[in-house]
């Protein structure tokens, strides 16, 4: 687990008395974030951190007036890192699900994640039942994994990989011919591997994305919910999302009432 500390200058939007005591005392916020999930979190060609989740974390630290410390995670270890207090919050494509709510708390949704089934053009896949008898790659512990597992399709083999990079490398190389992934990632892999003739086949799930918090961090949860509402209203979160995903947030999220 690697950390990246980034100095953030205080802003007038975060009054000292509004900042949760634990964050104010430490002078930093530790954000769990995965760098292997473009366009959410990744490193550019200069190895500089970027992505919509990364910029969301930067904005949060700036408004809090504290230093940002990135705690690198993978999909499967986001919850353990959070509940063992190795990070204060999770901002890492953390889809809000009933299963996860049993263990962690979520903020109001600040983004939306769509999961597609993708495969080479030669494969005729139009609906979930067409996955019968097929091998499908997915990243372990993600919402895509959860959605795929619930289908209970006869003779479908789910091939689970420990991180997004390994999952997509296996897909690009032909180790698996079908994958569950977000549209932006599918498009990037398709552009990089034109001979595979990769295309999106159908939507398998769509989830609201929230900031993950520990269930007993009431003060921080209240602050984060207020922060999400404010930055949905002023459109800053929408600007970040549109910059990296190419579309606006759904109206249901922009309303800040979920």
Backbone bond lengths (Angstrom), bond angles and torsions (degrees), N, CA, C in turn:
res aa  C-N    CA-C-N  psi(-1)  N-CA   C-N-CA  omega(-1)  CA-C   N-CA-C  phi
1 X - - - 1.456 - - 1.520 108.38 -
2 X 1.316 116.21 119.45 1.459 121.05 -177.27 1.508 109.85 -107.73
3 X 1.340 116.90 150.16 1.457 121.25 179.29 1.502 110.86 -119.68
4 X 1.322 115.93 151.33 1.460 121.73 176.76 1.514 107.54 -134.16
5 X 1.319 116.29 113.86 1.459 120.68 -179.26 1.509 109.65 -95.61
6 X 1.321 116.16 130.85 1.456 121.73 -176.94 1.517 108.11 -127.89
7 X 1.340 117.72 120.69 1.461 118.67 179.16 1.519 110.87 -69.76
8 X 1.310 116.79 132.45 1.461 122.82 178.59 1.525 107.97 -122.25
9 X 1.303 117.32 127.48 1.456 120.75 179.94 1.520 110.13 -76.50
10 X 1.340 117.96 139.10 1.467 120.56 178.73 1.523 111.68 -61.77
11 X 1.325 116.29 149.95 1.457 120.84 177.05 1.518 108.73 -123.95
12 X 1.331 115.87 162.86 1.460 121.07 -178.51 1.526 111.81 -69.27
13 X 1.365 117.65 -16.62 1.462 119.75 -176.39 1.521 112.56 -72.94
14 X 1.333 116.86 -15.96 1.462 119.53 179.64 1.513 109.11 -115.20
15 X 1.330 116.26 96.32 1.460 120.30 177.48 1.525 109.31 -73.19
16 X 1.322 116.79 144.05 1.459 120.95 -173.58 1.525 111.76 -54.01
17 X 1.335 117.31 -40.74 1.449 119.88 -176.73 1.524 113.11 -71.57
18 X 1.335 117.68 -16.74 1.460 120.93 179.58 1.519 112.56 -86.03
19 X 1.325 117.78 -20.45 1.458 122.08 -176.91 1.526 109.62 -73.95
20 X 1.350 118.19 129.27 1.460 120.15 178.41 1.522 111.63 -51.79
21 X 1.331 116.41 141.89 1.464 121.44 -172.91 1.516 112.90 -56.71
22 X 1.336 117.47 -41.71 1.463 120.22 -177.59 1.521 111.85 -62.81
23 X 1.331 116.53 -38.67 1.465 121.01 -179.72 1.525 109.71 -74.08
24 X 1.328 115.89 -42.60 1.464 119.88 -179.83 1.530 110.65 -60.69
25 X 1.330 116.69 -40.04 1.468 121.52 -178.10 1.520 111.48 -67.43
26 X 1.318 117.63 -41.57 1.467 120.91 -177.32 1.522 112.62 -80.50
27 X 1.347 116.99 -25.08 1.467 120.56 -179.47 1.511 113.46 76.49
28 X 1.342 116.44 12.61 1.468 119.24 179.30 1.522 109.09 -153.97
29 X 1.320 115.41 161.75 1.457 120.85 171.23 1.514 108.02 -123.27
30 X 1.335 115.82 129.22 1.463 122.18 -178.80 1.529 108.39 -95.72
31 X 1.322 115.21 115.08 1.461 121.11 -175.78 1.527 109.92 -110.22
32 X 1.318 116.75 120.90 1.463 121.64 175.25 1.523 108.41 -77.62
33 X 1.333 116.65 125.46 1.461 121.74 -175.17 1.521 109.66 -149.54
34 X 1.315 116.00 139.64 1.465 121.84 178.58 1.519 109.51 -99.76
35 X 1.341 116.77 129.07 1.455 121.01 -179.82 1.532 113.28 -89.18
36 X 1.317 118.41 -4.39 1.464 119.93 -178.07 1.510 113.73 -97.39
37 X 1.349 117.72 26.38 1.463 120.70 -176.31 1.526 112.19 -131.01
38 X 1.327 117.37 64.86 1.466 117.97 174.50 1.521 109.71 -63.88
39 X 1.331 119.63 144.40 1.466 127.88 3.30 1.531 113.87 -89.86
40 X 1.327 117.53 11.32 1.470 120.73 -177.44 1.526 111.39 -75.62
41 X 1.325 115.89 -52.66 1.450 120.77 178.83 1.513 110.01 -149.75
42 X 1.318 117.20 126.00 1.464 121.21 -179.04 1.519 109.21 -166.66
43 X 1.329 116.51 177.05 1.458 121.10 176.20 1.525 108.57 -116.71
44 X 1.323 116.03 134.58 1.458 120.40 -176.45 1.530 110.62 -76.24
45 X 1.319 116.83 -173.24 1.462 121.04 -176.24 1.523 112.67 -63.52
46 X 1.325 117.19 -19.40 1.461 121.77 176.35 1.527 111.58 -95.58
47 X 1.348 115.70 9.88 1.467 123.30 -178.30 1.526 112.40 63.82
48 X 1.320 115.67 25.09 1.453 120.78 176.78 1.527 109.58 -89.87
49 X 1.344 118.54 130.74 1.469 120.66 179.52 1.528 111.25 -60.91
50 X 1.327 115.44 140.56 1.462 120.31 179.01 1.528 108.51 -158.63
51 X 1.312 116.31 -175.74 1.457 121.48 -179.74 1.520 111.56 114.36
52 X 1.325 116.37 163.58 1.462 119.81 -176.13 1.525 112.28 -67.09
53 X 1.331 118.30 -39.75 1.457 119.72 177.45 1.523 111.16 -68.14
54 X 1.320 116.37 -38.45 1.464 119.25 178.85 1.530 110.62 -62.49
55 X 1.325 116.92 -46.38 1.465 119.31 -179.79 1.534 111.36 -67.34
56 X 1.325 116.84 -30.54 1.461 119.92 174.28 1.526 110.27 -64.53
57 X 1.327 116.88 -41.98 1.464 120.94 178.07 1.522 111.24 -64.32
58 X 1.330 116.91 -40.77 1.466 121.33 178.01 1.532 110.19 -61.71
59 X 1.338 116.55 -43.54 1.463 120.89 179.52 1.527 111.07 -63.34
60 X 1.332 116.90 -41.37 1.460 120.63 179.78 1.529 110.94 -62.14
61 X 1.328 116.75 -47.42 1.463 120.17 -179.65 1.525 111.10 -63.41
62 X 1.322 115.84 -38.86 1.467 120.44 179.31 1.523 110.74 -62.56
63 X 1.333 116.66 -44.86 1.459 120.23 -179.24 1.525 111.73 -69.34
64 X 1.323 116.94 -30.10 1.455 121.11 175.90 1.525 111.78 -74.85
65 X 1.332 115.68 -23.02 1.451 120.37 -177.31 1.513 113.02 75.11
66 X 1.354 116.62 32.05 1.459 120.87 -179.07 1.525 110.16 -130.19
67 X 1.319 115.64 171.36 1.462 122.06 177.16 1.522 109.96 -73.36
68 X 1.321 115.54 145.58 1.465 121.21 175.71 1.522 109.38 -100.02
69 X 1.319 115.64 126.18 1.469 120.83 173.67 1.523 108.47 -118.14
70 X 1.326 115.92 117.90 1.459 120.66 178.87 1.521 109.33 -87.39
71 X 1.331 115.98 127.78 1.455 122.68 173.74 1.531 106.74 -106.60
72 X 1.315 116.82 110.00 1.464 120.18 -176.12 1.527 110.80 -70.60
73 X 1.326 114.84 133.83 1.464 121.19 -178.97 1.524 109.43 -134.29
74 X 1.317 115.36 172.86 1.458 122.93 168.02 1.525 107.04 -117.04
75 X 1.322 116.86 169.35 1.456 119.53 179.32 1.524 113.56 -52.42
76 X 1.346 118.46 -50.56 1.458 120.08 -175.94 1.522 115.43 -66.58
77 X 1.358 118.76 -26.54 1.467 117.81 -174.74 1.532 114.23 -102.80
78 X 1.324 117.58 11.19 1.463 119.32 178.56 1.521 112.03 -60.91
79 X 1.325 117.19 -46.32 1.467 120.51 -179.26 1.530 111.46 -66.45
80 X 1.339 120.14 -49.41 1.470 119.31 178.52 1.529 113.20 -57.77
81 X 1.322 117.47 -40.15 1.470 120.81 179.44 1.527 110.05 -62.41
82 X 1.323 117.17 -39.88 1.460 121.31 -178.78 1.524 111.86 -71.32
83 X 1.324 117.17 -50.88 1.470 119.73 -172.82 1.524 112.24 -71.01
84 X 1.331 118.27 -20.09 1.470 121.10 176.23 1.525 111.59 -92.95
85 X 1.341 116.12 11.10 1.471 122.99 174.47 1.524 113.85 63.43
86 X 1.323 116.52 28.71 1.457 119.63 173.81 1.522 111.27 -85.87
87 X 1.325 115.91 -8.10 1.465 123.03 173.34 1.515 107.33 -145.73
88 X 1.338 116.35 153.90 1.466 120.82 179.21 1.521 111.75 -83.45
89 X 1.325 115.91 -37.71 1.464 121.84 -179.29 1.523 109.11 -145.31
90 X 1.322 115.42 162.68 1.463 121.86 173.19 1.523 108.42 -113.61
91 X 1.328 116.29 121.54 1.470 121.42 170.84 1.513 105.16 -124.78
92 X 1.331 115.92 86.62 1.465 119.90 -170.67 1.524 110.87 -159.04
93 X 1.339 116.13 66.59 1.465 121.64 179.75 1.519 109.85 47.60
94 X 1.320 117.39 44.49 1.457 123.08 -173.17 1.524 108.97 -88.92
95 X 1.323 115.93 91.70 1.463 120.68 -177.42 1.527 111.05 -69.06
96 X 1.316 115.48 141.77 1.461 121.71 -177.34 1.530 109.11 -83.49
97 X 1.322 116.24 115.40 1.466 121.11 179.92 1.529 109.75 -132.53
98 X 1.320 115.70 156.96 1.462 121.04 179.18 1.521 110.94 -62.90
99 X 1.330 116.59 -37.22 1.464 120.20 -179.66 1.526 110.95 -62.94
100 X 1.318 116.84 -44.48 1.459 120.52 -178.69 1.524 111.40 -70.52
101 X 1.316 117.20 -32.08 1.467 120.41 179.89 1.531 112.20 -63.56
102 X 1.315 117.67 -18.89 1.452 120.37 176.97 1.527 111.53 -69.31
103 X 1.333 115.88 -21.73 1.464 120.86 -173.73 1.520 112.58 -114.69
104 X 1.344 117.36 -37.29 1.465 121.27 -176.27 1.524 110.32 -128.66
105 X 1.327 115.09 167.30 1.458 121.72 174.93 1.522 108.52 -101.25
106 X 1.328 116.78 154.94 1.451 121.89 176.65 1.521 110.34 -124.25
107 X 1.322 115.13 147.93 1.455 120.34 170.51 1.519 109.34 -76.03
108 X 1.315 116.44 176.12 1.458 120.60 167.05 1.520 108.69 -56.63
109 X 1.323 118.74 149.08 1.468 120.10 179.58 1.536 111.43 -61.30
110 X 1.318 115.74 138.04 1.467 121.50 175.65 1.523 111.96 -117.78
111 X 1.351 116.86 -5.82 1.467 121.30 -178.26 1.525 108.82 -159.40
112 X 1.328 115.40 177.09 1.463 121.70 -179.26 1.521 109.62 -136.84
113 X 1.340 115.82 139.70 1.464 120.85 -179.73 1.525 109.98 -124.11
114 X 1.328 116.27 128.92 1.458 122.44 178.08 1.521 108.64 -108.69
115 X 1.322 116.70 137.09 1.466 121.95 177.68 1.534 109.09 -111.36
116 X 1.326 115.36 124.16 1.465 122.03 178.81 1.521 110.75 -111.19
117 X 1.316 114.89 153.92 1.459 121.18 164.45 1.521 106.28 -91.82
118 X 1.339 116.34 128.40 1.465 121.24 179.83 1.525 109.52 -127.66
119 X 1.326 115.20 151.87 1.468 121.26 -178.49 1.522 108.88 -166.31
120 X 1.336 117.92 168.60 1.468 120.11 173.96 1.527 111.14 -60.36
121 X 1.298 115.95 152.74 1.468 122.31 -177.67 1.522 112.29 -56.42
122 X 1.332 117.10 -30.80 1.462 121.60 -176.27 1.527 113.50 -66.88
123 X 1.343 117.25 -19.67 1.455 120.64 179.34 1.530 109.87 -88.22
124 X 1.321 116.48 126.09 1.471 121.65 179.96 1.528 109.08 -90.15
125 X 1.321 116.12 96.43 1.460 122.05 -179.76 1.529 107.96 -125.32
126 X 1.303 116.77 115.58 1.453 120.84 -177.00 1.524 113.93 -120.71
127 X 1.322 117.37 -18.64 1.455 121.83 -177.61 1.531 108.86 -156.68
128 X 1.328 117.41 163.80 1.464 120.35 -175.50 1.526 115.00 -52.39
129 X 1.326 118.75 -38.83 1.462 119.45 -176.56 1.533 112.61 -64.32
130 X 1.333 116.54 -17.61 1.462 119.78 178.00 1.526 112.08 -72.07
131 X 1.334 117.01 -8.69 1.465 120.98 178.32 1.527 112.01 -82.95
132 X 1.306 117.37 -3.68 1.460 121.40 178.41 1.528 110.15 -58.78
133 X 1.335 115.72 129.41 1.460 120.75 179.62 1.515 114.39 80.15
134 X 1.328 117.62 4.71 1.471 121.79 -176.60 1.532 111.24 -106.59
135 X 1.358 115.51 157.98 1.461 122.67 172.43 1.530 107.92 -98.79
136 X 1.316 116.31 126.51 1.467 121.05 -175.70 1.528 109.67 -123.76
137 X 1.329 116.76 124.96 1.454 121.52 179.19 1.521 111.90 -87.77
138 X 1.332 115.68 141.58 1.459 120.88 179.27 1.530 108.36 -155.17
139 X 1.317 116.72 155.40 1.458 120.39 177.56 1.516 109.59 -85.12
140 X 1.302 115.54 128.22 1.460 122.48 -175.38 1.537 112.23 -57.25
141 X 1.332 116.47 133.41 1.456 121.77 173.37 1.517 115.60 80.98
142 X 1.335 117.88 1.55 1.457 120.90 -179.85 1.529 110.14 -87.55
143 X 1.328 115.63 171.31 1.464 119.50 177.06 1.525 111.09 -65.41
144 X 1.323 116.48 -29.93 1.458 119.66 174.87 1.517 111.00 -62.44
145 X 1.319 116.14 -41.53 1.462 121.99 177.05 1.530 109.86 -62.33
146 X 1.331 116.88 -44.97 1.467 121.04 179.90 1.527 111.33 -61.87
147 X 1.337 115.82 -45.77 1.465 120.52 -178.22 1.526 111.15 -63.78
148 X 1.330 115.81 -41.68 1.462 120.89 -179.21 1.524 110.51 -66.41
149 X 1.317 116.29 -41.45 1.467 120.58 -177.60 1.524 112.10 -64.55
150 X 1.327 117.34 -32.37 1.460 121.41 -177.63 1.525 113.31 -74.01
151 X 1.333 117.15 -14.75 1.466 120.10 -176.39 1.518 112.48 -69.69
152 X 1.333 117.19 -29.84 1.467 122.11 179.53 1.532 111.31 50.82
153 X 1.325 115.12 50.01 1.471 120.17 -179.38 1.527 109.46 -85.88
154 X 1.306 116.09 129.67 1.453 122.65 -177.19 1.529 111.19 -61.13
155 X 1.322 115.46 131.76 1.472 123.93 173.92 1.527 114.03 68.13
156 X 1.329 118.17 8.79 1.463 119.86 174.48 1.526 108.94 -80.65
157 X 1.330 116.66 132.05 1.464 121.25 177.95 1.530 109.00 -104.19
158 X 1.319 116.69 119.15 1.462 121.42 177.23 1.523 108.65 -91.39
159 X 1.324 116.63 119.93 1.466 122.27 178.87 1.522 107.30 -102.25
160 X 1.317 117.02 109.74 1.467 121.72 -175.05 1.528 111.56 -96.96
161 X 1.344 114.85 131.17 1.458 121.77 176.94 1.523 109.00 -112.71
162 X 1.333 116.28 153.29 1.451 120.42 -172.62 1.522 114.60 -78.82
163 X 1.323 118.12 -16.24 1.468 119.99 177.16 1.513 109.50 -151.95
164 X 1.338 115.43 165.82 1.463 121.06 -175.54 1.521 112.11 -64.68
165 X 1.335 116.85 -39.36 1.466 120.01 -177.58 1.520 110.99 -61.45
166 X 1.332 117.08 -44.47 1.468 120.60 179.80 1.519 110.76 -66.59
167 X 1.319 116.44 -39.85 1.461 121.38 178.15 1.528 110.97 -58.99
168 X 1.326 116.67 -48.83 1.457 119.93 -176.51 1.525 112.74 -74.91
169 X 1.323 117.69 -28.41 1.470 120.30 173.91 1.517 110.06 -65.68
170 X 1.326 116.81 -41.62 1.462 121.02 177.71 1.521 111.18 -63.13
171 X 1.326 116.13 -38.41 1.470 121.35 178.61 1.523 110.75 -68.30
172 X 1.307 117.00 -45.41 1.466 120.96 -178.50 1.525 111.92 -65.17
173 X 1.333 116.61 -33.31 1.463 120.92 -176.76 1.524 113.33 -86.28
174 X 1.345 116.68 -10.31 1.449 120.05 179.75 1.516 114.28 91.56
175 X 1.332 117.15 7.62 1.456 120.37 175.82 1.528 110.04 -62.72
176 X 1.339 114.79 -36.04 1.463 121.14 167.61 1.526 106.78 -130.66
177 X 1.326 116.75 144.97 1.468 120.50 -177.53 1.520 112.96 -99.15
178 X 1.332 116.61 -9.81 1.462 120.99 -179.27 1.518 107.81 -130.04
179 X 1.332 116.01 141.89 1.451 119.94 -178.42 1.525 109.57 -143.25
180 X 1.327 115.96 153.04 1.463 122.10 171.69 1.519 107.01 -108.47
181 X 1.335 116.01 123.07 1.464 119.48 -172.84 1.528 109.73 -163.10
182 X 1.333 115.41 170.41 1.457 121.38 177.63 1.526 110.80 -79.81
183 X 1.344 117.22 152.84 1.466 120.60 -175.04 1.529 114.42 -59.74
184 X 1.329 117.16 -39.35 1.466 119.10 -178.36 1.521 111.40 -63.63
185 X 1.326 116.91 -38.33 1.469 121.36 179.61 1.526 109.81 -70.71
186 X 1.323 116.47 -41.86 1.469 120.52 178.45 1.529 110.26 -59.85
187 X 1.317 116.98 -44.40 1.468 121.28 -179.49 1.526 111.44 -61.92
188 X 1.336 115.50 -41.04 1.470 119.36 -179.26 1.531 110.91 -65.12
189 X 1.330 116.96 -44.40 1.466 120.63 -179.87 1.528 110.43 -66.57
190 X 1.334 116.83 -37.55 1.467 120.74 177.95 1.526 111.32 -63.11
191 X 1.330 117.16 -41.10 1.465 121.24 179.07 1.524 111.80 -66.44
192 X 1.322 116.24 -35.55 1.457 121.05 -177.92 1.534 112.62 -79.94
193 X 1.338 116.34 -17.52 1.467 120.86 -177.52 1.530 110.01 -133.02
194 X 1.337 117.38 65.56 1.470 120.55 -174.23 1.532 114.09 -60.10
195 X 1.316 117.93 -29.25 1.469 120.27 -178.31 1.523 112.19 -68.27
196 X 1.305 116.49 -19.65 1.471 119.60 179.55 1.533 111.64 -78.52
197 X 1.336 116.94 -16.70 1.475 122.30 179.79 1.538 111.03 50.12
198 X 1.309 114.32 53.67 1.464 121.13 -177.54 1.525 110.52 -78.16
199 X 1.332 115.50 139.59 1.465 120.33 176.74 1.526 110.34 -146.62
200 X 1.320 115.36 155.76 1.462 120.90 174.93 1.523 108.68 -76.53
201 X 1.327 115.87 133.68 1.459 120.52 -176.84 1.532 112.80 -98.84
202 X 1.328 117.76 -54.02 1.456 120.75 178.58 1.524 109.57 -162.93
203 X 1.329 115.36 160.29 1.459 121.21 178.92 1.523 109.51 -81.00
204 X 1.331 115.45 134.28 1.460 119.19 179.21 1.527 111.35 -106.47
205 X 1.340 116.79 -25.66 1.470 119.93 -179.89 1.523 110.03 -168.17
206 X 1.325 115.47 156.69 1.461 122.03 173.22 1.526 107.74 -139.49
207 X 1.319 116.26 132.23 1.460 121.08 -174.34 1.522 111.41 -131.11
208 X 1.332 115.33 145.37 1.457 120.32 167.47 1.518 108.20 -74.03
209 X 1.324 116.68 144.27 1.461 122.43 -179.72 1.523 109.22 -111.69
210 X 1.327 116.66 130.48 1.454 121.08 -179.74 1.518 111.51 -126.87
211 X 1.310 115.74 172.38 1.460 122.22 174.12 1.519 107.26 -88.15
212 X 1.325 116.58 126.28 1.453 121.17 -178.01 1.519 111.93 -83.01
213 X 1.331 116.00 137.12 1.464 122.34 -179.21 1.530 109.75 -138.41
214 X 1.324 115.99 160.01 1.458 119.72 174.46 1.532 109.24 -75.31
215 X 1.317 116.35 146.59 1.458 120.93 -174.73 1.525 113.32 -63.49
216 X 1.334 118.24 -27.21 1.464 119.50 -177.94 1.524 113.17 -92.96
217 X 1.331 117.92 1.43 1.469 121.08 179.22 1.529 110.35 -89.30
218 X 1.334 115.72 66.74 1.457 120.96 -173.93 1.533 111.78 -64.56
219 X 1.329 116.65 -44.12 1.457 120.23 -177.96 1.526 111.51 -62.62
220 X 1.329 115.98 -43.84 1.463 120.01 179.60 1.524 110.78 -68.37
221 X 1.326 117.31 -38.91 1.463 121.00 178.49 1.525 111.15 -61.44
222 X 1.325 116.57 -44.44 1.463 120.26 178.62 1.529 110.97 -61.84
223 X 1.334 115.86 -42.13 1.467 119.48 179.70 1.532 110.41 -63.81
224 X 1.339 116.53 -46.96 1.469 120.92 -177.38 1.526 110.81 -62.18
225 X 1.331 117.94 -40.74 1.472 120.05 178.99 1.525 110.94 -63.10
226 X 1.328 116.78 -41.46 1.460 119.55 176.40 1.515 111.86 -64.47
227 X 1.323 115.51 -38.62 1.469 120.89 179.20 1.529 111.03 -64.92
228 X 1.337 117.15 -43.15 1.469 120.82 178.44 1.529 109.91 -61.68
229 X 1.327 117.37 -46.83 1.465 120.03 179.13 1.530 111.24 -57.34
230 X 1.325 116.03 -46.58 1.462 120.86 -178.44 1.519 111.66 -60.89
231 X 1.326 116.63 -43.12 1.464 119.72 -174.76 1.525 113.69 -85.90
232 X 1.322 116.80 -9.67 1.463 119.96 165.23 1.524 108.75 -79.72
233 X 1.327 116.27 -41.61 1.464 120.54 -178.97 1.525 111.98 -65.01
234 X 1.323 117.48 -39.90 1.472 119.68 179.78 1.529 113.13 -86.07
235 X 1.340 115.48 0.75 1.479 123.72 174.03 1.522 114.19 73.58
236 X 1.314 118.14 7.53 1.468 118.80 -179.67 1.532 111.90 -64.97
237 X 1.331 116.87 -40.47 1.464 119.31 178.30 1.526 111.25 -68.28
238 X 1.318 116.60 -33.92 1.466 119.37 176.60 1.529 111.03 -67.47
239 X 1.331 116.79 -38.74 1.467 120.90 178.16 1.521 110.76 -61.41
240 X 1.325 116.54 -42.78 1.466 120.57 178.44 1.523 110.04 -63.56
241 X 1.328 116.84 -46.52 1.464 121.13 -178.27 1.524 111.14 -62.09
242 X 1.329 117.05 -46.15 1.464 120.80 -179.10 1.525 111.51 -64.67
243 X 1.319 117.26 -36.00 1.469 121.77 179.85 1.522 111.47 -58.43
244 X 1.331 117.14 -40.17 1.463 120.53 -174.07 1.522 114.19 -102.10
245 X 1.326 117.80 -24.11 1.463 120.52 -175.82 1.527 112.66 -108.02
246 X 1.319 116.48 -12.94 1.457 120.49 174.81 1.508 115.72 80.93
247 X 1.322 117.80 2.52 1.472 121.51 179.08 1.528 108.32 -139.69
248 X 1.348 115.94 164.27 1.455 120.62 175.80 1.523 110.29 -80.20
249 X 1.310 115.32 160.07 1.467 120.69 173.56 1.525 109.20 -64.33
250 X 1.338 117.17 150.19 1.480 119.99 176.10 1.538 110.17 -61.15
251 X 1.333 117.35 147.91 1.472 121.27 178.10 1.527 112.92 -55.25
252 X 1.340 117.51 -34.24 1.453 120.47 -179.46 1.522 112.18 -62.00
253 X 1.326 117.52 -31.44 1.451 121.58 178.01 1.519 110.58 -84.56
254 X 1.322 117.75 -41.20 1.455 121.16 -179.54 1.531 112.54 -60.84
255 X 1.314 116.78 -24.90 1.460 120.15 179.49 1.522 111.98 -68.84
256 X 1.342 117.16 -22.52 1.456 121.09 179.65 1.513 114.05 67.88
257 X 1.329 117.40 20.90 1.467 120.66 -174.88 1.535 112.91 -110.80
258 X 1.325 117.12 1.58 1.470 119.33 -175.94 1.525 111.50 -65.70
